[in-house]
Amino acid sequence: MKKLLIILGIVTLIIIYNTEEKKYINIPEESIRYRIIPNSNSAEDIQAKEQIQKSVEKDLQKIMESNTIEETRTNIINNLDNIKENIELTKKDINYDKEIKINYGLNYFPEKEYMGKIYEEGYYESLVVEIGNAEGSNFWCVLFPPLCMMENTNKEEVEYTFFLKNLISKIIN
């Protein structure tokens, strides 16, 4: 009976935890987001995304030093051709043949959960680099104000069953 009550208590705690209100992060209205989406999650495509990301980040370093959103916009627009050119050089250097599309403007971002925080979906002013079919896990950040530089590698997915499995096993055995 004691074991059953403990298991029911654990299940109740899990249910309460999973129904907890989600914490939404509001990205400032005056912001510019940035995203690179690889062709797929294959090793080759992820490696290409990382090389292209490094190339783009070199161009973005000066852009991210901007003091105002207007200055950031101007710097992005003035450097789009340079960014495209450097991406093409990187593609050639790594012998990668997927088409790459670059768009600066209003782009759709799906809802994203990262480290327990929810970033709302919507159309955001952004610089988006799509590689090939653009179906892989993307790199994203906020260029202005510079809020993040993070890789989406499903780090937000935490495995809780390991702990619970061990706890329940100890109780039952």
Secondary structure, DSSP 8 states (H G I E B T S, - for coil): -HHHHHHHHHHHHHHHHHTS--EEE---SS-EEEEEE-S-SSHHHHHHHHHHHHHHHHHHHHHTT-SSHHHHHHHHHHHHHHHHHHHHHHHHHTT----EEEEEEEEEE--EEETTEEE--EEEEEEEEEETT--S--EEEEEETT-EEEE-SSTT----HHHHHHHHHHHH-
